Amino acid sequence: MSMKSFDKFCERLITAEPGSEKEIFDERQNVMRMRLVIEALLICVGLIFINGIIAEMIIERQWAEYMSTVNLLFAVLCMLWWEIRCAAKGCLVAVSGRIVQKTSAVMSVLVGALNGLRYALNIGEESFLIKDGRLSADFVFLICFALMIVCGVFMFTAIRREEKREETEKKEENDES
């Protein structure tokens, strides 16, 4: 039995019960996702460390109004990096039960849009981009929330692509029968 047919067998076993629609990852996906989570966290910690060294030792002053907003920006960038890497490795989308993933993508878009709107309304202000010679917190937050929207849209795109791929596979199976 091939791994693909075994995955389909397991998927049918788990989702055979009504109301048992849940997110199912096979073990290979879980291992790959964990490796990529560790990679993204190491990148995030490295960026924060390098940023601290640059701010404290090289330019000897902060380049942003609050360094915690820059750390948040690095975290969102690493989340986007993780999603892209998982999609490239084929472990972003669950084998079955994508409701939770779609919900998290919707929440990412909604949180990004609603909070980003709050900061986008400040664009016309005098100190929106630079405040006291440093990047303003409002500008960094706007970038963070815009990236959250990108993460949600990317997740939707990856889920839809996987659904289309599965539809064509089912169609090809039916044509062979």
VMD Tcl script that builds the backbone (N, CA, C; Angstrom):
set m [mol new atoms 531]
animate dup $m
set s [atomselect $m all]
$s set {name element resname resid chain x y z} {
  {N N MET 1 A 0.852 -1.169 0.000}
  {CA C MET 1 A 0.000 0.000 0.000}
  {C C MET 1 A 0.901 1.236 0.000}
  {N N SER 2 A 0.659 2.150 -0.923}
  {CA C SER 2 A 1.465 3.365 -0.989}
  {C C SER 2 A 1.066 4.323 0.134}
  {N N MET 3 A 1.932 5.303 0.399}
  {CA C MET 3 A 1.669 6.266 1.466}
  {C C MET 3 A 0.437 7.106 1.150}
  {N N LYS 4 A 0.245 7.415 -0.124}
  {CA C LYS 4 A -0.899 8.231 -0.518}
  {C C LYS 4 A -2.201 7.472 -0.292}
  {N N SER 5 A -2.229 6.203 -0.667}
  {CA C SER 5 A -3.449 5.430 -0.469}
  {C C SER 5 A -3.675 5.164 1.019}
  {N N PHE 6 A -2.592 5.015 1.787}
  {CA C PHE 6 A -2.734 4.844 3.230}
  {C C PHE 6 A -3.312 6.102 3.862}
  {N N ASP 7 A -2.861 7.263 3.400}
  {CA C ASP 7 A -3.413 8.523 3.890}
  {C C ASP 7 A -4.903 8.614 3.601}
  {N N LYS 8 A -5.303 8.228 2.379}
  {CA C LYS 8 A -6.727 8.256 2.024}
  {C C LYS 8 A -7.510 7.278 2.890}
  {N N PHE 9 A -6.934 6.102 3.157}
  {CA C PHE 9 A -7.580 5.107 4.002}
  {C C PHE 9 A -7.806 5.666 5.407}
  {N N CYS 10 A -6.775 6.264 5.972}
  {CA C CYS 10 A -6.888 6.850 7.317}
  {C C CYS 10 A -7.901 7.994 7.338}
  {N N GLU 11 A -7.897 8.789 6.289}
  {CA C GLU 11 A -8.835 9.906 6.216}
  {C C GLU 11 A -10.274 9.390 6.200}
  {N N ARG 12 A -10.526 8.343 5.433}
  {CA C ARG 12 A -11.887 7.781 5.376}
  {C C ARG 12 A -12.301 7.189 6.715}
  {N N LEU 13 A -11.353 6.539 7.421}
  {CA C LEU 13 A -11.657 5.975 8.729}
  {C C LEU 13 A -12.041 7.054 9.734}
  {N N ILE 14 A -11.296 8.127 9.737}
  {CA C ILE 14 A -11.512 9.172 10.736}
  {C C ILE 14 A -12.756 9.993 10.437}
  {N N THR 15 A -12.980 10.304 9.189}
  {CA C THR 15 A -14.109 11.170 8.844}
  {C C THR 15 A -15.377 10.394 8.524}
  {N N ALA 16 A -15.376 9.094 8.732}
  {CA C ALA 16 A -16.570 8.303 8.426}
  {C C ALA 16 A -17.718 8.617 9.376}
  {N N GLU 17 A -17.391 8.987 10.611}
  {CA C GLU 17 A -18.437 9.295 11.574}
  {C C GLU 17 A -18.998 10.678 11.291}
  {N N PRO 18 A -20.335 10.823 11.342}
  {CA C PRO 18 A -20.892 12.153 11.117}
  {C C PRO 18 A -20.503 13.096 12.252}
  {N N GLY 19 A -20.186 14.315 11.892}
  {CA C GLY 19 A -19.801 15.307 12.891}
  {C C GLY 19 A -18.357 15.182 13.350}
  {N N SER 20 A -17.588 14.320 12.694}
  {CA C SER 20 A -16.194 14.145 13.119}
  {C C SER 20 A -15.245 14.933 12.241}
  {N N GLU 21 A -15.751 15.989 11.655}
  {CA C GLU 21 A -14.922 16.842 10.789}
  {C C GLU 21 A -13.929 17.587 11.657}
  {N N LYS 22 A -12.695 17.191 11.608}
  {CA C LYS 22 A -11.657 17.873 12.362}
  {C C LYS 22 A -10.376 17.889 11.560}
  {N N GLU 23 A -9.471 18.721 12.012}
  {CA C GLU 23 A -8.209 18.909 11.315}
  {C C GLU 23 A -7.344 17.669 11.513}
  {N N ILE 24 A -6.922 17.059 10.409}
  {CA C ILE 24 A -6.133 15.841 10.472}
  {C C ILE 24 A -4.818 16.065 9.740}
  {N N PHE 25 A -3.732 15.919 10.459}
  {CA C PHE 25 A -2.408 15.967 9.863}
  {C C PHE 25 A -1.801 14.579 9.999}
  {N N ASP 26 A -1.129 14.113 8.947}
  {CA C ASP 26 A -0.418 12.859 9.132}
  {C C ASP 26 A 0.898 13.139 9.845}
  {N N GLU 27 A 1.549 12.095 10.268}
  {CA C GLU 27 A 2.745 12.247 11.096}
  {C C GLU 27 A 3.868 12.964 10.357}
  {N N ARG 28 A 3.999 12.719 9.058}
  {CA C ARG 28 A 5.036 13.405 8.291}
  {C C ARG 28 A 4.799 14.905 8.272}
  {N N GLN 29 A 3.535 15.312 8.112}
  {CA C GLN 29 A 3.211 16.732 8.136}
  {C C GLN 29 A 3.539 17.342 9.496}
  {N N ASN 30 A 3.200 16.634 10.573}
  {CA C ASN 30 A 3.481 17.142 11.915}
  {C C ASN 30 A 4.971 17.323 12.147}
  {N N VAL 31 A 5.777 16.352 11.724}
  {CA C VAL 31 A 7.224 16.450 11.921}
  {C C VAL 31 A 7.775 17.626 11.115}
  {N N MET 32 A 7.346 17.758 9.870}
  {CA C MET 32 A 7.843 18.844 9.028}
  {C C MET 32 A 7.403 20.201 9.575}
  {N N ARG 33 A 6.158 20.294 10.039}
  {CA C ARG 33 A 5.672 21.550 10.603}
  {C C ARG 33 A 6.470 21.939 11.842}
  {N N MET 34 A 6.789 20.962 12.685}
  {CA C MET 34 A 7.580 21.245 13.884}
  {C C MET 34 A 8.975 21.733 13.520}
  {N N ARG 35 A 9.584 21.111 12.549}
  {CA C ARG 35 A 10.909 21.559 12.120}
  {C C ARG 35 A 10.848 22.996 11.598}
  {N N LEU 36 A 9.811 23.294 10.848}
  {CA C LEU 36 A 9.683 24.639 10.295}
  {C C LEU 36 A 9.316 25.665 11.367}
  {N N VAL 37 A 8.579 25.246 12.395}
  {CA C VAL 37 A 8.296 26.139 13.522}
  {C C VAL 37 A 9.601 26.495 14.234}
  {N N ILE 38 A 10.422 25.486 14.465}
  {CA C ILE 38 A 11.713 25.742 15.117}
  {C C ILE 38 A 12.567 26.663 14.257}
  {N N GLU 39 A 12.567 26.429 12.949}
  {CA C GLU 39 A 13.331 27.296 12.047}
  {C C GLU 39 A 12.843 28.741 12.120}
  {N N ALA 40 A 11.516 28.931 12.083}
  {CA C ALA 40 A 10.950 30.282 12.132}
  {C C ALA 40 A 11.244 30.950 13.476}
  {N N LEU 41 A 11.160 30.196 14.563}
  {CA C LEU 41 A 11.464 30.772 15.879}
  {C C LEU 41 A 12.935 31.160 15.990}
  {N N LEU 42 A 13.816 30.337 15.448}
  {CA C LEU 42 A 15.242 30.684 15.472}
  {C C LEU 42 A 15.516 31.941 14.652}
  {N N ILE 43 A 14.847 32.056 13.522}
  {CA C ILE 43 A 14.999 33.268 12.702}
  {C C ILE 43 A 14.495 34.486 13.465}
  {N N CYS 44 A 13.348 34.341 14.133}
  {CA C CYS 44 A 12.771 35.454 14.894}
  {C C CYS 44 A 13.706 35.865 16.031}
  {N N VAL 45 A 14.202 34.893 16.777}
  {CA C VAL 45 A 15.120 35.203 17.880}
  {C C VAL 45 A 16.395 35.848 17.335}
  {N N GLY 46 A 16.884 35.345 16.208}
  {CA C GLY 46 A 18.077 35.931 15.598}
  {C C GLY 46 A 17.854 37.370 15.174}
  {N N LEU 47 A 16.694 37.643 14.565}
  {CA C LEU 47 A 16.384 39.013 14.153}
  {C C LEU 47 A 16.290 39.949 15.354}
  {N N ILE 48 A 15.645 39.485 16.410}
  {CA C ILE 48 A 15.517 40.308 17.616}
  {C C ILE 48 A 16.893 40.561 18.231}
  {N N PHE 49 A 17.737 39.544 18.259}
  {CA C PHE 49 A 19.082 39.689 18.808}
  {C C PHE 49 A 19.911 40.677 17.985}
  {N N ILE 50 A 19.891 40.506 16.670}
  {CA C ILE 50 A 20.641 41.416 15.792}
  {C C ILE 50 A 20.115 42.844 15.915}
  {N N ASN 51 A 18.792 42.984 15.989}
  {CA C ASN 51 A 18.202 44.304 16.161}
  {C C ASN 51 A 18.667 44.946 17.463}
  {N N GLY 52 A 18.718 44.168 18.533}
  {CA C GLY 52 A 19.194 44.695 19.814}
  {C C GLY 52 A 20.643 45.125 19.750}
  {N N ILE 53 A 21.470 44.329 19.101}
  {CA C ILE 53 A 22.886 44.682 18.970}
  {C C ILE 53 A 23.039 45.963 18.155}
  {N N ILE 54 A 22.308 46.058 17.052}
  {CA C ILE 54 A 22.401 47.261 16.222}
  {C C ILE 54 A 21.938 48.494 16.993}
  {N N ALA 55 A 20.812 48.374 17.699}
  {CA C ALA 55 A 20.268 49.522 18.414}
  {C C ALA 55 A 21.127 49.930 19.602}
  {N N GLU 56 A 21.723 48.958 20.299}
  {CA C GLU 56 A 22.463 49.262 21.519}
  {C C GLU 56 A 23.944 49.551 21.292}
  {N N MET 57 A 24.546 48.865 20.334}
  {CA C MET 57 A 25.997 48.967 20.211}
  {C C MET 57 A 26.485 49.685 18.958}
  {N N ILE 58 A 25.744 49.604 17.891}
  {CA C ILE 58 A 26.243 50.183 16.642}
  {C C ILE 58 A 25.753 51.621 16.472}
  {N N ILE 59 A 24.442 51.820 16.463}
  {CA C ILE 59 A 23.957 53.196 16.297}
  {C C ILE 59 A 23.675 53.869 17.638}
  {N N GLU 60 A 23.718 53.096 18.717}
  {CA C GLU 60 A 23.581 53.554 20.095}
  {C C GLU 60 A 22.331 54.375 20.363}
  {N N ARG 61 A 21.286 54.053 19.649}
  {CA C ARG 61 A 19.968 54.624 19.934}
  {C C ARG 61 A 18.933 53.793 19.187}
  {N N GLN 62 A 17.706 53.871 19.650}
  {CA C GLN 62 A 16.646 53.112 19.006}
  {C C GLN 62 A 16.294 53.743 17.668}
  {N N TRP 63 A 16.014 52.915 16.687}
  {CA C TRP 63 A 15.625 53.424 15.384}
  {C C TRP 63 A 14.106 53.422 15.217}
  {N N ALA 64 A 13.415 52.868 16.220}
  {CA C ALA 64 A 11.954 52.888 16.231}
  {C C ALA 64 A 11.494 53.433 17.579}
  {N N GLU 65 A 10.278 53.933 17.590}
  {CA C GLU 65 A 9.759 54.545 18.816}
  {C C GLU 65 A 9.767 53.552 19.974}
  {N N TYR 66 A 9.278 52.341 19.724}
  {CA C TYR 66 A 9.284 51.276 20.728}
  {C C TYR 66 A 9.882 50.035 20.084}
  {N N MET 67 A 10.835 49.414 20.732}
  {CA C MET 67 A 11.466 48.227 20.170}
  {C C MET 67 A 10.540 47.015 20.251}
  {N N SER 68 A 9.565 47.038 21.154}
  {CA C SER 68 A 8.624 45.920 21.221}
  {C C SER 68 A 7.755 45.865 19.960}
  {N N THR 69 A 7.474 47.006 19.347}
  {CA C THR 69 A 6.707 46.976 18.097}
  {C C THR 69 A 7.542 46.374 16.970}
  {N N VAL 70 A 8.838 46.627 16.997}
  {CA C VAL 70 A 9.729 46.026 15.997}
  {C C VAL 70 A 9.797 44.513 16.210}
  {N N ASN 71 A 9.829 44.077 17.473}
  {CA C ASN 71 A 9.826 42.641 17.763}
  {C C ASN 71 A 8.540 41.993 17.256}
  {N N LEU 72 A 7.420 42.688 17.407}
  {CA C LEU 72 A 6.160 42.181 16.868}
  {C C LEU 72 A 6.231 42.074 15.345}
  {N N LEU 73 A 6.823 43.051 14.711}
  {CA C LEU 73 A 6.998 43.014 13.261}
  {C C LEU 73 A 7.826 41.804 12.852}
  {N N PHE 74 A 8.901 41.523 13.577}
  {CA C PHE 74 A 9.719 40.344 13.280}
  {C C PHE 74 A 8.912 39.060 13.463}
  {N N ALA 75 A 8.063 39.012 14.490}
  {CA C ALA 75 A 7.248 37.818 14.733}
  {C C ALA 75 A 6.264 37.590 13.583}
  {N N VAL 76 A 5.632 38.648 13.112}
  {CA C VAL 76 A 4.675 38.500 12.005}
  {C C VAL 76 A 5.404 38.112 10.719}
  {N N LEU 77 A 6.573 38.678 10.494}
  {CA C LEU 77 A 7.371 38.289 9.324}
  {C C LEU 77 A 7.757 36.813 9.387}
  {N N CYS 78 A 8.106 36.345 10.566}
  {CA C CYS 78 A 8.461 34.936 10.717}
  {C C CYS 78 A 7.242 34.026 10.562}
  {N N MET 79 A 6.071 34.506 10.967}
  {CA C MET 79 A 4.851 33.731 10.746}
  {C C MET 79 A 4.581 33.592 9.244}
  {N N LEU 80 A 4.752 34.673 8.508}
  {CA C LEU 80 A 4.594 34.611 7.057}
  {C C LEU 80 A 5.641 33.690 6.444}
  {N N TRP 81 A 6.884 33.763 6.904}
  {CA C TRP 81 A 7.947 32.880 6.445}
  {C C TRP 81 A 7.562 31.421 6.692}
  {N N TRP 82 A 7.036 31.130 7.890}
  {CA C TRP 82 A 6.625 29.773 8.234}
  {C C TRP 82 A 5.521 29.279 7.294}
  {N N GLU 83 A 4.526 30.111 7.026}
  {CA C GLU 83 A 3.450 29.706 6.127}
  {C C GLU 83 A 3.979 29.408 4.724}
  {N N ILE 84 A 4.865 30.242 4.235}
  {CA C ILE 84 A 5.419 30.035 2.894}
  {C C ILE 84 A 6.229 28.750 2.852}
  {N N ARG 85 A 7.050 28.521 3.861}
  {CA C ARG 85 A 7.870 27.302 3.895}
  {C C ARG 85 A 7.005 26.057 4.025}
  {N N CYS 86 A 5.964 26.119 4.854}
  {CA C CYS 86 A 5.067 24.968 4.997}
  {C C CYS 86 A 4.331 24.681 3.688}
  {N N ALA 87 A 3.893 25.727 3.014}
  {CA C ALA 87 A 3.209 25.529 1.735}
  {C C ALA 87 A 4.155 24.916 0.711}
  {N N ALA 88 A 5.406 25.355 0.716}
  {CA C ALA 88 A 6.386 24.806 -0.231}
  {C C ALA 88 A 6.680 23.335 0.058}
  {N N LYS 89 A 6.663 22.955 1.326}
  {CA C LYS 89 A 6.938 21.568 1.712}
  {C C LYS 89 A 5.682 20.686 1.680}
  {N N GLY 90 A 4.516 21.299 1.496}
  {CA C GLY 90 A 3.280 20.526 1.422}
  {C C GLY 90 A 2.714 20.123 2.764}
  {N N CYS 91 A 3.031 20.857 3.813}
  {CA C CYS 91 A 2.521 20.488 5.133}
  {C C CYS 91 A 1.688 21.601 5.766}
  {N N LEU 92 A 1.317 22.602 4.996}
  {CA C LEU 92 A 0.525 23.708 5.553}
  {C C LEU 92 A -0.931 23.311 5.718}
  {N N VAL 93 A -1.478 22.659 4.725}
  {CA C VAL 93 A -2.899 22.335 4.712}
  {C C VAL 93 A -3.100 20.914 5.224}
  {N N ALA 94 A -4.076 20.747 6.103}
  {CA C ALA 94 A -4.360 19.441 6.695}
  {C C ALA 94 A -4.876 18.473 5.644}
  {N N VAL 95 A -4.749 17.193 5.958}
  {CA C VAL 95 A -5.255 16.161 5.067}
  {C C VAL 95 A -6.770 16.268 4.965}
  {N N SER 96 A -7.415 16.566 6.065}
  {CA C SER 96 A -8.871 16.658 6.094}
  {C C SER 96 A -9.294 17.669 7.154}
  {N N GLY 97 A -10.491 18.195 7.010}
  {CA C GLY 97 A -11.040 19.086 8.024}
  {C C GLY 97 A -10.381 20.443 8.047}
  {N N ARG 98 A -10.589 21.203 7.040}
  {CA C ARG 98 A -9.913 22.494 6.928}
  {C C ARG 98 A -10.706 23.636 7.565}
  {N N ILE 99 A -11.733 23.313 8.304}
  {CA C ILE 99 A -12.576 24.348 8.908}
  {C C ILE 99 A -11.768 25.196 9.885}
  {N N VAL 100 A -10.951 24.564 10.707}
  {CA C VAL 100 A -10.146 25.291 11.690}
  {C C VAL 100 A -9.147 26.191 10.975}
  {N N GLN 101 A -8.536 25.693 9.911}
  {CA C GLN 101 A -7.568 26.493 9.180}
  {C C GLN 101 A -8.244 27.673 8.485}
  {N N LYS 102 A -9.406 27.455 7.916}
  {CA C LYS 102 A -10.125 28.561 7.284}
  {C C LYS 102 A -10.529 29.604 8.320}
  {N N THR 103 A -10.950 29.137 9.496}
  {CA C THR 103 A -11.330 30.053 10.565}
  {C C THR 103 A -10.139 30.892 11.017}
  {N N SER 104 A -8.985 30.269 11.148}
  {CA C SER 104 A -7.806 31.032 11.567}
  {C C SER 104 A -7.388 32.026 10.486}
  {N N ALA 105 A -7.567 31.682 9.221}
  {CA C ALA 105 A -7.256 32.619 8.146}
  {C C ALA 105 A -8.218 33.806 8.178}
  {N N VAL 106 A -9.495 33.527 8.424}
  {CA C VAL 106 A -10.488 34.603 8.525}
  {C C VAL 106 A -10.151 35.515 9.699}
  {N N MET 107 A -9.782 34.924 10.831}
  {CA C MET 107 A -9.443 35.729 12.005}
  {C C MET 107 A -8.206 36.580 11.746}
  {N N SER 108 A -7.244 36.024 11.053}
  {CA C SER 108 A -6.037 36.781 10.730}
  {C C SER 108 A -6.372 37.987 9.855}
  {N N VAL 109 A -7.223 37.772 8.861}
  {CA C VAL 109 A -7.621 38.870 7.980}
  {C C VAL 109 A -8.444 39.902 8.738}
  {N N LEU 110 A -9.398 39.436 9.558}
  {CA C LEU 110 A -10.252 40.370 10.302}
  {C C LEU 110 A -9.457 41.190 11.320}
  {N N VAL 111 A -8.619 40.528 12.101}
  {CA C VAL 111 A -7.827 41.247 13.100}
  {C C VAL 111 A -6.898 42.233 12.401}
  {N N GLY 112 A -6.267 41.789 11.326}
  {CA C GLY 112 A -5.376 42.680 10.589}
  {C C GLY 112 A -6.115 43.866 9.997}
  {N N ALA 113 A -7.295 43.611 9.436}
  {CA C ALA 113 A -8.050 44.688 8.792}
  {C C ALA 113 A -8.606 45.680 9.817}
  {N N LEU 114 A -9.207 45.175 10.866}
  {CA C LEU 114 A -9.810 46.071 11.856}
  {C C LEU 114 A -8.762 46.892 12.600}
  {N N ASN 115 A -7.695 46.247 13.031}
  {CA C ASN 115 A -6.651 46.991 13.734}
  {C C ASN 115 A -5.852 47.866 12.779}
  {N N GLY 116 A -5.615 47.368 11.580}
  {CA C GLY 116 A -4.901 48.171 10.591}
  {C C GLY 116 A -5.676 49.423 10.219}
  {N N LEU 117 A -7.009 49.314 10.182}
  {CA C LEU 117 A -7.851 50.466 9.886}
  {C C LEU 117 A -7.663 51.552 10.935}
  {N N ARG 118 A -7.544 51.138 12.184}
  {CA C ARG 118 A -7.333 52.105 13.270}
  {C C ARG 118 A -6.043 52.890 13.047}
  {N N TYR 119 A -4.982 52.209 12.619}
  {CA C TYR 119 A -3.713 52.887 12.388}
  {C C TYR 119 A -3.691 53.595 11.040}
  {N N ALA 120 A -4.430 53.095 10.072}
  {CA C ALA 120 A -4.474 53.741 8.756}
  {C C ALA 120 A -5.176 55.089 8.834}
  {N N LEU 121 A -6.080 55.243 9.784}
  {CA C LEU 121 A -6.766 56.524 9.942}
  {C C LEU 121 A -5.819 57.627 10.415}
  {N N ASN 122 A -4.672 57.244 10.959}
  {CA C ASN 122 A -3.689 58.218 11.438}
  {C C ASN 122 A -2.683 58.617 10.362}
  {N N ILE 123 A -2.846 58.123 9.135}
  {CA C ILE 123 A -1.850 58.369 8.090}
  {C C ILE 123 A -1.657 59.865 7.830}
  {N N GLY 124 A -2.681 60.647 7.888}
  {CA C GLY 124 A -2.558 62.070 7.602}
  {C C GLY 124 A -1.879 62.884 8.685}
  {N N GLU 125 A -1.667 62.284 9.856}
  {CA C GLU 125 A -1.066 63.033 10.950}
  {C C GLU 125 A 0.382 63.389 10.646}
  {N N GLU 126 A 0.827 64.413 11.307}
  {CA C GLU 126 A 2.171 64.947 11.077}
  {C C GLU 126 A 3.271 63.953 11.438}
  {N N SER 127 A 3.115 63.240 12.522}
  {CA C SER 127 A 4.175 62.342 12.987}
  {C C SER 127 A 3.801 60.877 12.797}
  {N N PHE 128 A 3.127 60.563 11.710}
  {CA C PHE 128 A 2.715 59.176 11.495}
  {C C PHE 128 A 3.900 58.282 11.157}
  {N N LEU 129 A 4.750 58.710 10.251}
  {CA C LEU 129 A 5.866 57.886 9.807}
  {C C LEU 129 A 7.072 58.000 10.738}
  {N N ILE 130 A 7.458 59.197 11.064}
  {CA C ILE 130 A 8.646 59.412 11.900}
  {C C ILE 130 A 8.274 60.333 13.056}
  {N N LYS 131 A 8.649 59.898 14.253}
  {CA C LYS 131 A 8.392 60.684 15.459}
  {C C LYS 131 A 9.702 60.796 16.225}
  {N N ASP 132 A 10.179 62.002 16.411}
  {CA C ASP 132 A 11.440 62.276 17.114}
  {C C ASP 132 A 12.630 61.559 16.466}
  {N N GLY 133 A 12.651 61.507 15.156}
  {CA C GLY 133 A 13.762 60.884 14.443}
  {C C GLY 133 A 13.747 59.369 14.436}
  {N N ARG 134 A 12.633 58.776 14.859}
  {CA C ARG 134 A 12.505 57.318 14.891}
  {C C ARG 134 A 11.202 56.910 14.216}
  {N N LEU 135 A 11.152 55.676 13.759}
  {CA C LEU 135 A 9.903 55.170 13.186}
  {C C LEU 135 A 8.827 55.187 14.256}
  {N N SER 136 A 7.644 55.669 13.899}
  {CA C SER 136 A 6.568 55.735 14.889}
  {C C SER 136 A 5.947 54.364 15.106}
  {N N ALA 137 A 5.392 54.171 16.286}
  {CA C ALA 137 A 4.740 52.908 16.628}
  {C C ALA 137 A 3.527 52.669 15.736}
  {N N ASP 138 A 2.796 53.736 15.408}
  {CA C ASP 138 A 1.622 53.586 14.545}
  {C C ASP 138 A 2.010 53.023 13.180}
  {N N PHE 139 A 3.096 53.489 12.615}
  {CA C PHE 139 A 3.534 53.009 11.311}
  {C C PHE 139 A 3.952 51.537 11.379}
  {N N VAL 140 A 4.695 51.157 12.412}
  {CA C VAL 140 A 5.137 49.766 12.553}
  {C C VAL 140 A 3.932 48.852 12.774}
  {N N PHE 141 A 2.967 49.295 13.593}
  {CA C PHE 141 A 1.754 48.501 13.794}
  {C C PHE 141 A 0.971 48.349 12.486}
  {N N LEU 142 A 0.885 49.399 11.701}
  {CA C LEU 142 A 0.189 49.319 10.416}
  {C C LEU 142 A 0.844 48.276 9.520}
  {N N ILE 143 A 2.165 48.252 9.493}
  {CA C ILE 143 A 2.876 47.241 8.705}
  {C C ILE 143 A 2.570 45.836 9.237}
  {N N CYS 144 A 2.582 45.681 10.561}
  {CA C CYS 144 A 2.291 44.373 11.173}
  {C C CYS 144 A 0.907 43.866 10.793}
  {N N PHE 145 A -0.070 44.724 10.899}
  {CA C PHE 145 A -1.431 44.297 10.604}
  {C C PHE 145 A -1.647 44.072 9.109}
  {N N ALA 146 A -0.955 44.816 8.275}
  {CA C ALA 146 A -1.015 44.554 6.830}
  {C C ALA 146 A -0.406 43.184 6.523}
  {N N LEU 147 A 0.670 42.843 7.203}
  {CA C LEU 147 A 1.272 41.526 7.013}
  {C C LEU 147 A 0.374 40.409 7.538}
  {N N MET 148 A -0.390 40.693 8.586}
  {CA C MET 148 A -1.352 39.688 9.067}
  {C C MET 148 A -2.418 39.414 8.018}
  {N N ILE 149 A -2.862 40.448 7.325}
  {CA C ILE 149 A -3.824 40.260 6.241}
  {C C ILE 149 A -3.199 39.412 5.143}
  {N N VAL 150 A -1.938 39.682 4.815}
  {CA C VAL 150 A -1.239 38.888 3.800}
  {C C VAL 150 A -1.152 37.429 4.230}
  {N N CYS 151 A -0.888 37.179 5.511}
  {CA C CYS 151 A -0.824 35.802 6.018}
  {C C CYS 151 A -2.168 35.084 5.855}
  {N N GLY 152 A -3.249 35.772 6.190}
  {CA C GLY 152 A -4.577 35.170 6.049}
  {C C GLY 152 A -4.929 34.885 4.603}
  {N N VAL 153 A -4.643 35.823 3.721}
  {CA C VAL 153 A -4.928 35.622 2.292}
  {C C VAL 153 A -4.072 34.483 1.742}
  {N N PHE 154 A -2.818 34.410 2.165}
  {CA C PHE 154 A -1.941 33.331 1.720}
  {C C PHE 154 A -2.495 31.978 2.169}
  {N N MET 155 A -2.982 31.905 3.407}
  {CA C MET 155 A -3.555 30.656 3.918}
  {C C MET 155 A -4.786 30.268 3.105}
  {N N PHE 156 A -5.677 31.232 2.816}
  {CA C PHE 156 A -6.835 30.943 1.968}
  {C C PHE 156 A -6.410 30.404 0.610}
  {N N THR 157 A -5.426 31.038 0.016}
  {CA C THR 157 A -4.944 30.628 -1.301}
  {C C THR 157 A -4.386 29.210 -1.259}
  {N N ALA 158 A -3.617 28.905 -0.226}
  {CA C ALA 158 A -3.042 27.563 -0.109}
  {C C ALA 158 A -4.126 26.511 0.094}
  {N N ILE 159 A -5.132 26.821 0.916}
  {CA C ILE 159 A -6.222 25.868 1.145}
  {C C ILE 159 A -7.002 25.648 -0.145}
  {N N ARG 160 A -7.317 26.722 -0.852}
  {CA C ARG 160 A -8.077 26.600 -2.099}
  {C C ARG 160 A -7.293 25.807 -3.151}
  {N N ARG 161 A -6.002 26.050 -3.218}
  {CA C ARG 161 A -5.156 25.320 -4.172}
  {C C ARG 161 A -5.170 23.821 -3.861}
  {N N GLU 162 A -5.074 23.486 -2.578}
  {CA C GLU 162 A -5.102 22.082 -2.166}
  {C C GLU 162 A -6.465 21.452 -2.468}
  {N N GLU 163 A -7.545 22.195 -2.245}
  {CA C GLU 163 A -8.875 21.672 -2.548}
  {C C GLU 163 A -9.039 21.412 -4.045}
  {N N LYS 164 A -8.533 22.316 -4.873}
  {CA C LYS 164 A -8.608 22.106 -6.321}
  {C C LYS 164 A -7.795 20.893 -6.745}
  {N N ARG 165 A -6.617 20.729 -6.137}
  {CA C ARG 165 A -5.782 19.573 -6.459}
  {C C ARG 165 A -6.492 18.276 -6.101}
  {N N GLU 166 A -7.151 18.258 -4.946}
  {CA C GLU 166 A -7.887 17.066 -4.538}
  {C C GLU 166 A -9.080 16.802 -5.445}
  {N N GLU 167 A -9.755 17.860 -5.877}
  {CA C GLU 167 A -10.880 17.689 -6.804}
  {C C GLU 167 A -10.429 17.051 -8.117}
  {N N THR 168 A -9.301 17.501 -8.645}
  {CA C THR 168 A -8.800 16.923 -9.891}
  {C C THR 168 A -8.357 15.477 -9.686}
  {N N GLU 169 A -7.795 15.158 -8.504}
  {CA C GLU 169 A -7.418 13.775 -8.211}
  {C C GLU 169 A -8.652 12.882 -8.154}
  {N N LYS 170 A -9.718 13.348 -7.499}
  {CA C LYS 170 A -10.955 12.561 -7.424}
  {C C LYS 170 A -11.560 12.386 -8.802}
  {N N LYS 171 A -11.509 13.429 -9.593}
  {CA C LYS 171 A -12.033 13.356 -10.945}
  {C C LYS 171 A -11.249 12.347 -11.785}
  {N N GLU 172 A -9.929 12.350 -11.635}
  {CA C GLU 172 A -9.103 11.397 -12.366}
  {C C GLU 172 A -9.356 9.975 -11.886}
  {N N GLU 173 A -9.576 9.773 -10.567}
  {CA C GLU 173 A -9.915 8.454 -10.047}
  {C C GLU 173 A -11.235 7.961 -10.623}
  {N N ASN 174 A -12.232 8.852 -10.696}
  {CA C ASN 174 A -13.528 8.471 -11.245}
  {C C ASN 174 A -13.437 8.164 -12.727}
  {N N ASP 175 A -12.590 8.895 -13.449}
  {CA C ASP 175 A -12.419 8.645 -14.876}
  {C C ASP 175 A -11.758 7.295 -15.136}
  {N N GLU 176 A -10.847 6.882 -14.240}
  {CA C GLU 176 A -10.183 5.602 -14.387}
  {C C GLU 176 A -11.112 4.443 -14.107}
  {N N SER 177 A -12.115 4.673 -13.242}
  {CA C SER 177 A -13.030 3.594 -12.860}
  {C C SER 177 A -14.025 3.249 -13.918}
}
mol reanalyze $m
mol bondsrecalc $m
mol representation Tube
mol addrep $m
